[in-house]
Amino acid sequence: MEKPVTDWPLPAGVQQLRVNNGNGLTMHCLIAGTPGNPCLLLLHGFPELSFSWRHQLTALARAGYYVIAPDQRGYGQTRPATHSYNDSIEPFQFSNLTADLTALLDVLGIAEVRCVIGHDFGSPVAAWTLLSRPERFQALVMMSAPFAGPPSGEHASPRTAGQGKRLSDLTPPRQHYQRYFCTAEANSDMWQVASGVDNFLSDYFYAKSGDWPGNRPKPLASASADMLAQIPDYYIMPADQTMPEVVARIRSEAAQPVAMPWLSEEALEVYAESFTRTSFQGGLNWYRAAADPALRAWQVGFSGRRIERPACFIAGDRDWGPYQSPGALQRMEEVCTRFSGTHLVAGAGHWVMQEAPDAVNELLQQFLAGID
């Protein structure tokens, strides 16, 4: 283990370590609390970092837990830090992302985790981690992205949904953001954007937050192209626009400039420095692997399996994430046999644990108290 050199503005009591996990990574981790206490594993999504859990680390440590938040494969200070579009995407499939985590726990000497908590893309990683190793994980919290369960054979997704009209057939033509994230151009669009990575990230965080008045999510009746077109452009994109163009337009069209009190300039600089250094390709490779039918065999092997540990779901009530895959929320409740509820935090958007940390910390501690 080694201590990384960073200038991240972290709360007192949060330690930083790099740990060789034995699965090809030296993982950078933020750690809080006393070793030996019940362990919590916090998993970020895109474009996030272990730093995204800064408000939860100390609060949960004070509640008596040993809390670990790693920079996952392809992110932050976890090495290798940079990736290419030409890399093999096999290391980024769910089976290996979960192996990264269990290997990390092995090195740290942690046999059992009280709860694995994932946000955004970290939510399905958390679900797959528990589903594949239920003997090591006692509970699950999914945030912003519901887990609809293992696929069975051919598994439709919003990227390919649409018996009948496709997104590309709409006027104007549209594309799902996950399909865009799989393209060779997506990384350079976001990494080499003329306005700078910092401005792009600020716009992206704003567009998906509760601060943008246009976020008024609702359940959709189906995954038809016409239904999906009701979702904001940062999810169902104009086919001729890049993601930086989409979110910059959303920001510029706001009735008045809106500050994001939950994202300080100092915090934004952490994200901007990290992704300027590494690019976005590591995170984008997660989307490419998830979309590759050849890499789905491992998931199909769990077909019909249910999550039989306590579970809950947390999101902002101004987050489209729970609804971007119509029906996923309902399927999640069926897949989780001990599901304790969906909690929507008032006024928060997609970045719920950063936008409303006090509310999220309270919900987490209530859930954890229930399983304790």
C-alpha positions in Angstrom: 0.0 0.0 0.0 1.1 3.5 -0.6 -0.2 7.0 0.1 -1.0 9.0 -3.0 0.0 12.6 -3.4 -3.1 14.8 -4.0 -4.6 18.1 -3.1 -8.1 16.9 -2.9 -10.2 19.0 -0.4 -11.3 16.1 1.8 -13.0 16.2 5.2 -10.9 15.6 8.2 -10.5 11.9 9.0 -10.6 10.7 5.4 -7.4 8.8 4.4 -6.2 8.1 0.9 -4.4 4.9 -0.1 -3.3 3.1 -3.2 -3.8 -0.7 -3.0 -2.5 -3.3 -5.5 -5.6 -5.4 -5.8 -4.0 -8.3 -7.6 -6.4 -8.0 -10.5 -4.2 -5.7 -12.6 -5.0 -2.5 -10.8 -3.5 -0.3 -8.2 -6.7 1.2 -6.8 -6.9 4.6 -5.2 -9.3 4.5 -2.2 -10.7 7.0 0.2 -11.2 5.4 3.6 -12.8 6.6 6.8 -13.6 5.0 10.1 -12.1 2.3 12.3 -10.9 -1.0 10.7 -12.8 -3.9 12.2 -16.1 -1.9 12.2 -18.8 -3.1 9.8 -17.6 -2.3 6.3 -19.4 -0.2 3.7 -18.3 -0.1 0.1 -19.2 3.0 -1.9 -19.1 2.8 -5.8 -19.2 5.9 -8.0 -20.6 6.2 -11.5 -19.9 8.4 -14.6 -18.3 11.0 -14.7 -17.5 10.6 -11.0 -14.8 9.6 -8.6 -14.3 8.3 -5.1 -14.4 12.0 -4.2 -18.1 12.0 -5.1 -18.8 10.3 -1.7 -16.9 12.9 0.3 -20.1 13.9 2.2 -20.9 10.3 3.1 -17.5 9.0 4.2 -17.2 10.9 7.5 -20.9 10.8 8.3 -21.1 7.0 8.0 -17.8 6.6 9.8 -19.2 8.6 12.7 -22.2 6.2 12.7 -19.8 3.3 13.4 -18.8 2.0 10.0 -15.5 1.4 8.2 -16.1 3.1 4.8 -14.2 2.5 1.6 -14.8 4.4 -1.7 -12.4 3.4 -4.5 -11.7 5.1 -7.8 -12.9 2.2 -10.0 -11.2 0.8 -13.1 -10.6 3.6 -15.6 -11.1 6.4 -13.2 -9.2 9.0 -11.1 -5.9 7.9 -9.5 -6.5 4.2 -10.0 -3.7 2.9 -12.2 -3.4 2.4 -15.0 -5.0 5.8 -15.2 -5.3 6.3 -19.0 -7.0 4.2 -21.6 -7.5 4.1 -25.3 -10.5 3.4 -27.5 -8.4 0.6 -29.0 -8.0 -1.1 -25.6 -9.7 -4.5 -25.2 -13.0 -3.8 -23.4 -13.1 -7.2 -21.8 -11.6 -5.9 -18.5 -14.5 -3.4 -18.3 -17.3 -6.0 -18.3 -19.4 -6.5 -15.1 -17.7 -9.8 -14.2 -14.3 -8.0 -14.0 -15.5 -4.8 -12.3 -16.9 -7.0 -9.6 -13.7 -9.0 -9.4 -11.8 -5.7 -8.9 -13.8 -5.1 -5.8 -13.7 -8.5 -4.2 -9.9 -8.6 -4.9 -9.5 -5.2 -3.2 -11.4 -6.5 -0.2 -9.2 -9.6 -0.1 -6.1 -7.4 0.1 -7.6 -5.3 2.8 -8.5 -8.4 4.8 -12.2 -7.7 4.7 -14.2 -11.0 4.5 -17.7 -9.5 4.7 -19.2 -6.1 3.7 -22.3 -4.9 5.6 -23.6 -3.0 2.6 -22.5 -2.2 -1.0 -23.8 1.2 -2.2 -23.6 2.3 -5.8 -24.6 5.4 -7.7 -25.3 5.8 -11.4 -23.2 3.1 -13.2 -22.0 2.1 -9.8 -25.5 1.0 -9.0 -25.6 -2.0 -11.4 -22.0 -2.8 -10.5 -23.0 -2.9 -6.8 -26.0 -5.1 -7.7 -23.9 -7.5 -9.7 -21.2 -7.6 -7.0 -23.8 -8.8 -4.4 -25.6 -11.0 -6.8 -22.4 -12.9 -7.8 -21.0 -13.1 -4.2 -23.9 -13.0 -1.8 -21.9 -14.6 0.9 -19.7 -11.5 1.2 -22.3 -8.7 1.0 -25.1 -8.4 3.5 -27.2 -5.6 1.9 -27.5 -3.4 -1.2 -28.3 0.3 -1.8 -28.9 1.4 -5.5 -28.9 5.1 -6.3 -30.3 6.9 -9.4 -30.0 3.8 -11.7 -32.4 0.9 -10.9 -31.2 -2.7 -11.4 -33.7 -4.6 -13.5 -32.2 -8.0 -12.9 -30.1 -10.5 -15.0 -30.8 -10.7 -18.7 -32.3 -13.8 -20.2 -30.9 -14.5 -23.7 -31.6 -11.5 -25.9 -32.0 -8.5 -23.6 -33.5 -5.4 -25.0 -32.2 -2.0 -23.8 -33.0 1.6 -24.7 -30.1 1.7 -27.0 -31.8 -0.9 -29.3 -35.4 -0.6 -28.1 -38.1 0.2 -30.6 -40.0 -2.3 -32.4 -41.2 -0.1 -35.2 -39.9 3.5 -35.2 -36.3 3.9 -34.1 -34.8 7.0 -32.4 -33.0 7.7 -35.7 -36.4 7.8 -37.5 -37.7 10.7 -35.3 -37.8 14.3 -36.6 -35.2 15.5 -35.9 -33.3 12.2 -35.5 -32.2 11.3 -32.0 -29.7 8.8 -30.4 -29.5 7.3 -27.0 -26.6 8.8 -25.0 -25.3 5.3 -24.2 -24.9 4.6 -28.0 -23.1 7.9 -28.3 -20.8 7.0 -25.4 -19.8 3.9 -27.3 -18.5 5.8 -30.3 -14.9 6.5 -31.1 -15.6 10.2 -31.1 -17.2 10.6 -27.7 -14.0 10.8 -25.7 -12.4 13.4 -27.9 -15.7 15.4 -28.0 -15.6 15.7 -24.2 -11.9 15.7 -23.5 -10.8 18.1 -26.2 -13.8 20.4 -26.1 -12.8 24.0 -27.0 -14.4 25.4 -23.8 -12.3 23.2 -21.6 -13.1 20.1 -19.5 -14.0 22.2 -16.5 -16.7 24.0 -18.4 -18.0 20.8 -20.0 -18.3 19.1 -16.6 -19.9 22.1 -15.0 -22.6 22.1 -17.8 -23.0 18.3 -17.5 -23.5 18.4 -13.8 -25.9 21.3 -14.1 -28.0 19.7 -16.8 -28.6 16.5 -14.8 -29.1 18.3 -11.4 -32.1 19.5 -9.6 -30.9 23.1 -10.4 -32.0 22.9 -14.0 -35.8 23.7 -14.1 -36.3 21.5 -17.2 -35.8 18.3 -15.1 -39.4 17.2 -14.4 -39.2 13.4 -14.6 -42.1 11.0 -14.9 -42.6 7.3 -15.6 -43.0 6.4 -19.3 -45.5 3.9 -20.6 -43.0 2.1 -22.9 -39.5 2.2 -24.4 -40.9 3.2 -27.8 -39.0 5.9 -29.7 -41.8 8.4 -29.2 -41.9 7.8 -25.5 -38.1 8.0 -25.0 -38.1 11.3 -27.0 -39.8 12.9 -23.9 -36.6 12.5 -21.9 -34.2 15.5 -21.9 -31.6 15.8 -24.6 -28.7 14.7 -22.4 -30.2 11.2 -22.4 -31.9 11.1 -25.8 -29.6 13.3 -27.8 -30.1 15.1 -31.1 -28.2 12.8 -33.5 -26.1 15.6 -34.9 -24.9 17.1 -31.6 -22.1 16.1 -29.2 -22.7 15.8 -25.5 -20.8 19.1 -24.8 -23.0 20.9 -27.3 -26.2 19.4 -25.7 -25.4 20.4 -22.1 -23.9 23.8 -23.1 -27.2 24.6 -24.9 -29.2 23.5 -21.9 -27.1 25.8 -19.6 -27.3 28.7 -22.0 -31.1 28.5 -22.4 -31.7 28.6 -18.6 -33.9 31.6 -17.8 -31.2 32.9 -15.5 -27.8 31.7 -14.5 -28.1 29.2 -11.7 -25.2 28.5 -9.3 -24.8 25.0 -8.0 -24.3 25.5 -4.3 -23.5 21.8 -3.9 -20.6 21.9 -6.3 -17.9 24.4 -5.2 -15.2 25.7 -7.6 -12.8 23.7 -5.5 -14.8 20.5 -6.0 -15.2 21.1 -9.7 -11.5 21.5 -10.0 -11.0 18.0 -8.6 -13.1 16.5 -11.4 -11.6 18.8 -14.1 -8.0 17.9 -13.1 -8.7 14.2 -12.9 -10.5 13.9 -16.3 -8.1 16.3 -18.0 -5.3 14.0 -16.9 -6.9 10.7 -17.7 -9.5 11.5 -20.4 -13.0 10.0 -20.2 -12.2 6.8 -22.2 -11.8 4.5 -19.2 -15.3 5.3 -18.0 -16.7 5.2 -21.6 -15.3 1.7 -21.9 -17.8 0.5 -19.3 -20.6 1.5 -21.6 -19.0 -0.2 -24.6 -18.5 -3.5 -22.6 -22.1 -3.3 -21.3 -23.4 -3.0 -24.9 -21.3 -5.8 -26.3 -23.5 -9.0 -26.8 -20.3 -11.1 -26.7 -19.6 -10.0 -23.1 -23.2 -10.7 -21.9 -22.8 -14.4 -21.4 -21.6 -14.1 -17.8 -24.7 -12.0 -17.0 -27.1 -14.5 -18.7 -25.7 -17.2 -16.5 -27.5 -15.5 -13.6 -30.9 -15.5 -15.4 -33.7 -16.0 -13.0 -31.5 -15.3 -9.9 -32.9 -12.8 -7.4 -31.2 -10.5 -4.9 -32.1 -12.1 -1.5 -30.4 -9.5 0.7 -32.0 -6.3 2.1 -32.1 -3.6 -0.6 -33.4 -0.1 -1.2 -33.3 2.6 -3.9 -32.5 6.3 -3.5 -32.7 9.0 -6.1 -33.6 12.7 -6.5 -37.2 13.5 -7.4 -35.8 15.6 -10.2 -33.7 12.8 -11.7 -34.7 11.2 -15.0 -32.3 8.3 -14.1 -35.0 6.1 -12.5 -37.2 6.4 -15.6 -34.8 6.3 -18.6 -35.4 2.5 -18.8 -39.2 2.2 -18.6 -40.3 -0.5 -16.3 -36.9 -0.9 -14.6 -38.1 0.4 -11.3 -40.9 -2.2 -11.2 -38.6 -5.0 -12.2 -36.1 -4.0 -9.5 -38.8 -4.4 -6.8 -39.5 -7.9 -8.2 -35.8 -8.9 -8.4 -35.1 -7.8 -4.8 -37.0 -10.2 -2.6 -36.3 -8.0 0.5 -36.8 -4.6 -1.0 -37.5 -1.9 1.6 -38.6 0.9 -0.7 -37.8 3.6 -3.2 -36.9 7.0 -1.6 -37.0 10.1 -3.8 -35.2 13.1 -2.3 -37.1 16.4 -2.8 -35.4 18.9 -5.0 -32.4 16.8 -5.9 -31.4 15.7 -9.4 -29.1 12.9 -10.6 -26.1 13.7 -8.2 -28.3 13.1 -5.2 -25.6 12.2 -2.6 -23.8 15.5 -3.5 -26.8 17.7 -4.0 -28.6 16.6 -0.8 -26.0 14.9 1.4 -27.8 15.3 4.7 -31.0 13.7 3.4 -29.0 10.8 1.8 -26.9 10.2 4.9 -30.1 10.0 7.0 -31.7 7.5 4.5 -28.6 5.4 4.5 -28.3 5.3 8.2 -32.0 4.4 8.6 -31.6 1.6 6.1 -28.4 0.3 7.8 -30.0 0.5 11.2 -32.8 -1.7 9.9 -30.4 -4.4 8.8 -28.1 -4.1 11.8 
